[in-house]
Amino acid sequence: MEGALRDLFPAGLRQAAAAIFGNSPPAAILLRQPESASDKDFLLNTPVITALLHPSEIARFNEYRYAKRRAEYLTGRICAKMALKLFWTGRGFGQLPALAAVEIINGATGRPLVNIAGWTSRPPPLISISHGGEYGAAIAAAMPCGIDIQEHKETLLRVRDRYCTTEEFRLLQESLADREPVALLALLWAAKEAAKKTLSFWRMPGFLDLELASPVMTAADCHHISVAVKRVEKNLPVPESVTVLATELRGYSLAICQAMAS
């Protein structure tokens, strides 16, 4: 299990986030999920993990019966705690409460929220968690944010009409002519999911409420994707568009999004 908590988040994507999101970039973590029940038991009983997880999170983990869900929950919570620490120390905020005292809870809309009992020093960071295939990921930021990892699966082809218009697919093919259709669709799915999670701070849009606004711009293996928000409700300060940064791993697409400071 050596290296079980090794951060795999792509350096190029992290550098692009620092450049695009200005003075307050998000902090993100990507980990490989434990592969077996013995791996999960090992992780959960190491001092490193017990120092990361809140007692209620350990209890919740133990409630899950299925190995896949146990792996997703454990990896997602560990990623979130590591992202929180990276964000906090990177901003020079001083002493962060013990991570085992930080609880990740689900808000009314399903968004994960940071709960620190008795903490009043400053608002806690906002977070987003994702898992897919063999990976888990999380992002922490001062602004609404989202992260998604999507495996390149053939099922994306069968449900394409639910999240990708003909014009969007044309733009993807125009931008990334060397990619297979499933890779293009996984990139769009991950980008829209990251945008949806970011926008859920105001309201949760559907896939087709979001629209690829222009051809995908690529630099140093990082894709810059502009996503327009359709059908914005009156008197609701939802951004008209958000910027998503994405990259491709082996058989996966990874995307992050953060609302820009006003």
Stockholm file with secondary structure:
# STOCKHOLM 1.0

chainA/1-262         MEGALRDLFPAGLRQAAAAIFGNSPPAAILLRQPESASDKDFLLNTPVITALLHPSEIARFNEYRYAKRRAEYLTGRICAKMALKLFWTGRGFGQLPALAAVEIINGATGRPLVNIAGWTSRPPPLISISHGGEYGAAIAAAMPCGIDIQEHKETLLRVRDRYCTTEEFRLLQESLADREPVALLALLWAAKEAAKKTLSFWRMPGFLDLELASPVMTAADCHHISVAVKRVEKNLPVPESVTVLATELRGYSLAICQAMAS
#=GR chainA/1-262 SS CTTTTCCCCCHHHHHHHHHHSTTSCCEEEEEECCCSHHHHHHHHTSHHHHTTSCHHHHHHHHHCCSHHHHHHHHHHHHHHHHHHHHHHHHTTCCCCCCGGGEEEEECTTSCEEEEETTCCSSCCCEEEEEEETTEEEEEEESSCEEEEEEECCTHHHHTGGGTCCHHHHHHHHHHCTTSCHHHHHHHHHHHHHHHHHHHTTTCCCCGGGEEECSCCEEETTEEEEEEEECSCCTTCCCCSEEEEEEEEETTEEEEEEECCCC
#=GC SS_cons         CTTTTCCCCCHHHHHHHHHHSTTSCCEEEEEECCCSHHHHHHHHTSHHHHTTSCHHHHHHHHHCCSHHHHHHHHHHHHHHHHHHHHHHHHTTCCCCCCGGGEEEEECTTSCEEEEETTCCSSCCCEEEEEEETTEEEEEEESSCEEEEEEECCTHHHHTGGGTCCHHHHHHHHHHCTTSCHHHHHHHHHHHHHHHHHHHTTTCCCCGGGEEECSCCEEETTEEEEEEEECSCCTTCCCCSEEEEEEEEETTEEEEEEECCCC
//
